[in-house]
Amino acid sequence: MIFVVILTVAPFFVIIFLRWNARRLEEEKFKAMNGALYTNIKTNPNRPDQYCFNAAFLIRRVIYALSINELIFYFIEENSTVLLLNVFLQVIMSGALITYVAKCHPFEELRDNYIEMFNETTIFILFVIPLAALIVDESILGPNQRILLGYVLIGILLLNLGVNYLIFILHLLY
């Protein structure tokens, strides 16, 4: 239980730490020890919302870790309901992260904001399609259609990987 509390509180400490120490990035010792936390993140002291990306990322990972270990919906006994709630929770988190990046543009380079929105949109789609398949009745979406849906999900994932590899290669070349 203590571990769950620590995991839950940690992202908020990250926000406080990043915001509190942003001005110390000028100090060589501090930058050497903690500079990686600020990598490619805007450090405008007038925009505290830009420091939240790392914390939002951590919160999402904590919720995902807790949900796959059945620590969030442990009181529900039916496995299909727990699965549905976990996928729905991830859809909400993905949508929130897309909205956050679109609104706050936390990265220094605009390109990185677009890449993050593209990746989050892919994750959102990869969760929404199975969520719809879980909700839909077998008479509407039969076994063959579910298999085809699986191939569509694999195609979306491969498209995302291809675009990210292409961006990486172009970044190395130029």
C-alpha positions as CSV (number, residue, x, y, z in Angstrom):
1,M,0.0,0.0,0.0
2,I,2.9,2.4,0.8
3,F,4.3,1.7,-2.7
4,V,0.9,2.7,-4.3
5,V,0.9,6.0,-2.3
6,I,4.5,6.8,-3.3
7,L,3.7,6.1,-7.0
8,T,0.6,8.3,-6.8
9,V,2.3,11.2,-5.1
10,A,5.6,11.1,-7.1
11,P,4.3,12.9,-10.2
12,F,3.2,15.9,-8.2
13,F,6.6,16.1,-6.6
14,V,8.1,16.1,-10.1
15,I,5.9,19.1,-11.0
16,I,7.0,20.9,-7.9
17,F,10.7,20.1,-8.3
18,L,10.7,21.1,-12.0
19,R,8.9,24.4,-11.3
20,W,10.9,25.2,-8.2
21,N,14.3,24.6,-9.7
22,A,13.9,25.8,-13.3
23,R,15.9,29.0,-12.6
24,R,18.8,26.8,-11.3
25,L,19.5,25.5,-14.8
26,E,22.1,28.2,-15.1
27,E,24.2,26.4,-12.4
28,E,26.6,23.9,-13.9
29,K,26.3,21.4,-11.0
30,F,22.5,21.5,-11.0
31,K,22.3,21.2,-14.8
32,A,24.7,18.2,-14.7
33,M,22.6,16.4,-12.1
34,N,19.1,17.3,-13.2
35,G,19.2,18.8,-16.6
36,A,17.9,15.6,-18.3
37,L,14.5,16.3,-16.6
38,Y,14.2,19.5,-18.6
39,T,15.4,18.1,-21.9
40,N,13.5,19.6,-24.8
41,I,10.9,21.1,-22.4
42,K,10.2,24.8,-22.4
43,T,11.4,26.4,-19.1
44,N,9.4,29.6,-19.2
45,P,8.8,30.6,-15.5
46,N,5.6,32.4,-16.6
47,R,4.1,29.2,-18.0
48,P,3.9,26.6,-15.2
49,D,1.7,24.4,-17.3
50,Q,4.7,23.6,-19.5
51,Y,6.4,21.8,-16.6
52,C,3.5,19.3,-16.4
53,F,4.4,17.1,-19.3
54,N,6.9,14.9,-17.4
55,A,4.4,14.6,-14.5
56,A,1.5,13.8,-16.9
57,F,3.6,11.2,-18.5
58,L,4.4,9.7,-15.1
59,I,0.8,9.8,-14.0
60,R,-0.3,8.0,-17.1
61,R,2.3,5.3,-16.5
62,V,1.4,4.9,-12.8
63,I,-2.3,4.6,-13.7
64,Y,-1.4,2.0,-16.4
65,A,0.8,0.0,-14.0
66,L,-1.9,0.1,-11.2
67,S,-4.7,-0.9,-13.6
68,I,-2.9,-3.8,-15.2
69,N,-2.1,-5.1,-11.7
70,E,-5.7,-4.7,-10.8
71,L,-5.0,-2.3,-8.0
72,I,-7.5,0.4,-9.2
73,F,-10.6,-1.7,-9.8
74,Y,-9.8,-4.4,-7.3
75,F,-13.3,-4.3,-5.9
76,I,-15.0,-5.4,-9.1
77,E,-15.1,-9.2,-9.5
78,E,-16.1,-9.5,-13.1
79,N,-12.9,-9.6,-15.3
80,S,-14.6,-8.2,-18.5
81,T,-15.8,-5.1,-16.6
82,V,-12.3,-4.5,-15.1
83,L,-10.8,-4.8,-18.6
84,L,-13.4,-2.4,-20.0
85,L,-12.8,0.1,-17.3
86,N,-9.0,-0.1,-17.7
87,V,-9.2,0.5,-21.4
88,F,-11.6,3.3,-20.9
89,L,-9.3,4.9,-18.3
90,Q,-6.4,4.7,-20.8
91,V,-8.6,6.4,-23.5
92,I,-9.3,9.2,-21.1
93,M,-5.6,9.6,-20.2
94,S,-4.6,9.6,-23.8
95,G,-7.2,12.2,-24.7
96,A,-6.1,14.3,-21.8
97,L,-2.5,14.1,-22.9
98,I,-3.4,15.0,-26.5
99,T,-5.3,18.0,-25.3
100,Y,-2.5,19.1,-23.0
101,V,0.2,18.9,-25.7
102,A,-2.1,20.7,-28.2
103,K,-2.9,23.5,-25.7
104,C,0.4,24.0,-23.9
105,H,3.0,23.1,-26.5
106,P,5.4,22.0,-23.8
107,F,8.3,21.2,-26.1
108,E,10.8,23.7,-27.3
109,E,10.5,22.7,-31.0
110,L,7.1,22.8,-32.6
111,R,8.0,19.6,-34.5
112,D,8.3,17.7,-31.3
113,N,4.9,18.8,-30.2
114,Y,3.4,17.5,-33.4
115,I,5.3,14.2,-33.1
116,E,4.0,13.8,-29.6
117,M,0.4,14.5,-30.7
118,F,0.8,12.0,-33.5
119,N,2.1,9.3,-31.2
120,E,-0.6,10.0,-28.6
121,T,-3.3,10.0,-31.2
122,T,-2.0,6.6,-32.4
123,I,-2.2,5.3,-28.8
124,F,-5.7,6.8,-28.5
125,I,-6.9,5.0,-31.7
126,L,-5.2,1.8,-30.6
127,F,-7.3,1.9,-27.4
128,V,-10.6,3.2,-28.8
129,I,-10.9,0.6,-31.5
130,P,-10.6,-2.4,-29.1
131,L,-12.9,-0.5,-26.6
132,A,-15.5,-0.3,-29.3
133,A,-15.0,-4.0,-30.1
134,L,-15.5,-4.9,-26.4
135,I,-18.7,-2.9,-26.2
136,V,-20.2,-4.1,-29.5
137,D,-22.3,-7.3,-29.6
138,E,-21.1,-10.4,-31.4
139,S,-24.0,-10.2,-33.9
140,I,-22.6,-6.8,-35.2
141,L,-18.9,-7.7,-35.1
142,G,-18.3,-11.4,-35.7
143,P,-15.1,-13.4,-35.4
144,N,-13.9,-12.6,-38.9
145,Q,-14.4,-8.9,-38.5
146,R,-12.6,-9.0,-35.1
147,I,-9.6,-10.7,-36.8
148,L,-9.7,-8.0,-39.6
149,L,-9.9,-5.4,-36.9
150,G,-6.7,-6.9,-35.3
151,Y,-4.9,-6.5,-38.6
152,V,-6.1,-2.9,-38.8
153,L,-4.6,-2.2,-35.4
154,I,-1.3,-3.9,-36.4
155,G,-1.3,-1.7,-39.6
156,I,-1.9,1.5,-37.5
157,L,1.0,0.5,-35.2
158,L,3.3,-0.2,-38.1
159,L,2.4,3.1,-39.7
160,N,3.3,4.9,-36.5
161,L,6.6,3.0,-36.2
162,G,7.4,3.8,-39.8
163,V,6.7,7.5,-39.4
164,N,8.8,7.7,-36.3
165,Y,11.7,5.8,-37.9
166,L,11.5,8.1,-40.9
167,I,11.6,11.2,-38.6
168,F,14.5,9.7,-36.7
169,I,16.5,9.1,-39.9
170,L,15.7,12.5,-41.4
171,H,16.8,14.1,-38.1
172,L,20.1,12.2,-38.3
173,L,20.7,13.3,-41.9
174,Y,19.7,17.0,-41.5
